[in-house]
Amino acid sequence: MLRIRTAALAGGVALSLMAGAAMAQDAVTLNVWSDTPRLTMFDLYDKTHDNVMLNVTTVAPADLIAKIQLALQAKSEIPDVIFMSDIGYTAQLSTRRSNYLLDLTDKVPQALQDEFYPNGNSPCHVNGKLLCMRNDLAHMIVWYDKPAMEALGKAVPTTWEEFQKLGEELAPQGLSLGTGVEAFPLYSMLVSDGCDMVMPVEGKEDTVKIDLTTDKCLKPARMVDAMLANGSLTKVGPFEPDFVALAKGGKIPLMIGPTWFGEYVIKPTYEWPAGKLAAALPLKWDDQSQPLTWSWGGGTYGAWKDTAHPAEAVDLVTWMSTDIANQTAAVTLPGHRPSAEAWGARLAADAYYADPNVFKVEADAAAFSHPGYVSLRFSVSDAIAKVVVQPLSSGGTVEGALPALQTELTNLAKLNGYQVE
């Protein structure tokens, strides 16, 4: 029988998970830092592994880096395994100042690494080393109201050019196609044609390319500006009350959003009833052979490089990210393909969706995930929010903000130890 002990620890809540009489006498103890949604998954590991006892501390995602740095400095209460909700944490925890993460490159079998979706573990590769394992994917796809689109007599777009044209046609009716001012959706549109917005340079450690002057950057920027001007993209973010009111009122028949958006935003927040929501593949530009889709989120697991129990820590990291029975009950699309396929069977049987192929769309779209979605030691989306989004409220344009954004990103990259090409 599982016994749980709760206690205050490091500003969080610690759970000691022990399998009672079934626990082996020489069980290894692993200290784990987690967010709340992952607790049941760690609980399942504990119940199925008699040789390990988990001491789990819940840590607010925003506090993780600071708490790790403090623990490293104090050389005390350093966790053996952590869950990272932000892909940037991998790079931030593999610096000289915060050299925390264990190199998993030769510890996770290549065959198991190959079971992940294309570029699924890109955020875990830093300077050629595998430093974490991806929990879930969050690539951008098209979400739409199927009955509404049919009533409007409109086809779901497959290209950005069609997306812009659809917006032009629907805007006079008071309809829009999502937001143009939320940093991550804006980010995803700006890099959709291959814009070099802080992209890693292959074969060169800590080297990025930043060039926002090309047509691959200007073209999507001009599209967003045009759609903001005619109202086909809103000037409010997807979680703001005005946007929620539009979505609830049927004024947004189609939008671009991550794979988790349907289940965790459209369904509970926008309150779309059953039988409306469907999904389509990411959009591409006319001059592209296939889409190039950015992501918005996706957590990872990592281990401490100096853990006293590396074998057990690696086993926990790999189990959390690849165990099919565990991942089937996950809250978001697993990055591990076999787990995702089992997870998707539940989605396919969900009568909420207007189309049973939502999971198939999400899985097929993973093939188009942007290889540049990697871990960085600074936030590009924060820079976009500051330099691009804020001026939009006072008459600025996305295209007009690109030179300032290039300067901001270049300065941030150099400040954080990157070479810029």
N, C-alpha and C positions, 0 to 999 in steps of 0.2 A: 504494500500500500504506500502510495506516495505521501511523504511528509514534507510540508512546506513551513519554513521558518522565515518570518519577515523581520527586518531590522533596518534602522537608518544607517546608510553607509555612503560616504563620498557624495552627499547631497542627493542621493537617489534612494531607491528601495531595493534591498538585497533579498533574494530568495535562495535559500539553501534547498536544493532538490536532492532528496535521497530516496532510494528505492527500498527502504526499510530492511527487512530480513534478507531480501534478495541481494542486497549490496555486498559485494565481495569485501573481505577484510582489508585487502590492500588496494582499495579503490583510489584512483588518482583524482585529485580535486583540481578543477579548472575554474578560474575566475572569469566571468563573462560579463561584458557590458552590452546591453541591448536596449532597443526601444520597446514600447509596450506591445505593439502588434506581434512581435516575434516571440513573446514569452511562451505561448502555447507550443511553438515549434521546438524551443529549447527543452520544454517540459517533456515532449514526446521523445527527444533524444535521450533524456535522462531515464525515462521509463524503459527504454529498449537497450540500454548499455549499462550493465551492472558493474563494469570496471571503471566507471567514471562518475564522479559526483560534481554537479554544477552549482557554483555560487553565482547567481545571476543578479546583477545590479542594473536597474533601469536608469538610464541617463538620457536627459533631454537631448535630441539630436544637435541642437545648436550649441550645446555645452561640451560636446565630445572632445573636440580638439584641445580646448583649454584644459580640460580635466586630464587628458592623456599627458599633455606637456607638464602639468603639475606633478603627476604621478612619476613621470620619468625623472624629473628634477629631484623629487623626494626619494626616489628609488624605493617606493612603497606603494602597495595596493595597485600595482600595474596589472591590468587584465591580460589573461592569456589569449582571449578571443573577443573580438568586437564586431558589432553590426554598424555599418556606416550608411546613413541615409542619403548622404551627398557624395556624388562621385568625385568631387574635388578633394575629399578627405584622404584618398589614397596617396595623391601627390604630396599633400601637406604633412602626412605622417611618414614620409620617406626622405626627409631632408636631414642635413647634419644636425640641426637643432632638435628635430623630432624624428629621430631614426628608430621608428617603432616596428614597422611591418616586416614580417618574415617573408623571405623569397620562396614562393611556392613553385617556381618553374620546374624544378626537378623532383618535387614532392607530390605533385598531382599528376597522375599518369596522362600522357599525351592523348591516349584514346578517350579518356574522360573529358579532357579539355575540348576535344573535337566534337563532343556531344552537344556543345552549346550552339545557339543560333549564330549565324555570321556576325562578326563584330560584337557578339554578346559580351565578351570579356574585354573589349577594348578599353573601358575605363580602368581595368585592373592591370594593364600593361604600362609600366613606367620605365623608360630607358631600357627596354628589352627584357624586363623582369616581370613575372606574374606575381603581383603582390596581394591579390584578393580574388574572390570568386563572386560572380554576379548572382544576386538573388532573383531579381525580376527585371523585365524589359519595360521600356516606356517610350517606344518610338511613336512618332506622330502619324496618324491616319485620318481619313475623312469620316466624320460622324454625321449622320443626316436623319431627318424625319421622313421616313419612306412614304406614308400616306400624304404628307404635305407636298413633297416633291412631285408625286403623281398627280395630285390635284392641281398643282401649278403647271403641269405639263412640261416639266423640266427634267432633263437627264442629269444624272450625277456626273460632275466634271471628272476628267481623267488627266487634264493638264492645267497648269497655272493660267495659261491664256484663257481656257474655258472657264476657269474659276472667276477670273476678272470679268469676263463677259457676262457670266451669270449674275454677278454682283451688280453690274450696270443695269441689267434687265429687272432685277428685283428691288433695287433701292427705291425707285419711284413708288413702290407699293408699301414702303415702310419696313421692308425686310432687309436683314443683313446676314453676313456669312461669318460672324465671329468678331473677335477683337483684333485691333491693329496696334494696341498700346501696351499689351502685357509682354514683359521682356522675353519670356521663353517662346511663345508663339511667334513673336516678331523675329527673334533670333533664328528660329527654324525656317522662316520664310527667307531671311537674308542669306542663309547658307545653302538654300535648296538647289542652286545651280552651280555649286562648287566654289563659292566665294572663299578666299583665303582669310578667314577671320580667326586668327590664332590657330592655325593647323600645324600639327607636328610634322617635322621634316624627317622622313624615313632615313634611318642610318646615322642620324646625328643626335646625340644625347642633349637634352634640355635646349632644343632648337625649334623655333616655331616660325611660320611664315605669316606675315600680316600685310595684306595688300587689298585695300578696300576701294581701289581706283578702277578696277576692271569692270567690264560689262556684266560679268557674272555676279557682281555686287550691285551695280547700278540698276540693272534690270529689275530685280525683285524689289529694290528700294522704291523705284518709280511706280511699280504696281501697287505697293502698299500706300504710297502717297495718293495715287489716283483713287483708290478705294476708300481711303479716309475722307477724301474731299467730297466724294459723292454719297457717302454714308453707307456704303456696302460693307465696310468694316467699322466697328464701333470705336469710339474714343474712350470707352470704359473697359476695365479688365473683366475677365470672366467670373470673378468672385464678388464684384461690386454689386450692390443692390439694384442699380439701374439695369445692369446686364442680366441679372437673375430675373428681373421682371420681364425683360424682353423674351428671354428663353422660356419662361413659364407661359407667356402670352402668345406663343407660337410665332414670334417675329424673327426667329433664327432657325430657318429650316435646314441649315447645313453649316458645319464648322470644322476647323482643323483642331485636333486635340490628341493627346497621348493615349495609349492603349487603356490606361486606367480611367480615362475620363468618362466613359459610358457608365461603368458600374459605380463610380465614386463621386461623380459630379452631376452628370445629366440625370441619372435616375433619382438620387436622393435630394439634390439641391434644386435642379430645374424642374423636378417632379413630372417628367414626361411619363404618361401612362403606358401600360403594356401595349405592345403592338405597333409602336411608332419607330423605335430606334433601330437603325441599321448602320453598317460600316462599309467603307470602300477603301481600296488601296491608296497609298500616298500619291500625291500629284507629281507629275514631271513637267519639265519645260519642253516645248516643241523640239528644241535642238538636243535633247537628251534621249538616249536609248532606253533608259529606265529611271525611276525615281531615285532621289537621294534624300533620305528622310532623317531629320534630327530627332533627338529624344528629349524628354522632360522628366528626369528622375531615374529611378532604378537603384536599389540599394545593393550593398556588397558586404561580404564577410572577410575579415582579416585576422591574422594571428600575430602575437608578439615574437619578435626575432630571438629574444633571450628567454623564452618560456622554458621552464624546467621539464615540460612534457610536450615536446614538439610533435611526436607521433600522434598523441591524443588530440592536440590542438588542430593539427591538419585534418584528422579524421572528422572532428566536429565541423570545421569549415566546409569540408567537402560534402559531408552528410547534409548539412543545412541547405546547401545549394543544389544538391543533386539527388537526394533520396526521393523516389517517386511517391511513396505513400505520404511522406511529409509534405512535399510540394503540391500534391493534389489539393490539399486543403488551404493552400496559400491564398493571400488576399489579392494578389496581382499576378499577371502573366509571368510564369517562371522563365528564366533565361536558359535553363537546361531543357533541350528539346524533348527528350522522353518524358520528363516531368510535365512539360507544357501540354503535351498531347493528352496525357491523362487528365490534367487540369481542364483542358478545353472540352472534354466530353461533358462536363457539368454545364459549361456555358452553352453548348449546342442544344442541350435539353431544356434550357431556361425559356419558358414561354413569354418572358418579358420582351424579348427581342423580336422585331418584325421580320427578321431573317435569321435562320439557324446557322448561317455561315459566318457569324461575327468572329468566332475564334479562327476559322480558316483565313479570314482576311488579316487578322492580327498576326498569325503565324507566317503567312505568305509575305506580309509587309516587312517582316524581320530581315528578309534577304536584302532589303534596300537600306538597311541601317547605315548611317554615315560613319565611315571609319575614323573620322576626325573627332567623334564624340569620345574624348579621352579625359583623363584626370589632369587638372591644372592646379597650380598653387595659388591661383587667383580666380575671381569670378568674372567671366565675360558677360553673363546676364546682368550682373550688378552694374557693370560699365554701360551696358545698353540702356538700362533703366535710368541711369544718371545723365548720360550724354545725349541719348536719342529720345527717350520717352518724355522726360520732363519738358524739353523745349516744345514738344508737340502741342502742349496745352496753351502755349502763347504764340502760336502761329508758325512754329518751326516745321521743317519737313524731315523725313527720314534721309532722303538723298542729301539734303543740306547739312545734316549732322555727321555724315560719314567721315569727312576730314578730321573733325574733332574726335570722333570715335577711334580713328586710326592712331591719333596722337595719344589718347588715353590708354588704349590697349598696348601700344608700344612701350609707354612708360611703365605700365604695370608689369609687363613681361620682363623688362630689364630689371626692375626693382626686385622681382622675385627670382632672379638668377637665370633667366632665359636669354639665349642668343636669338636675335631677330633677323630674319632674312626678308 
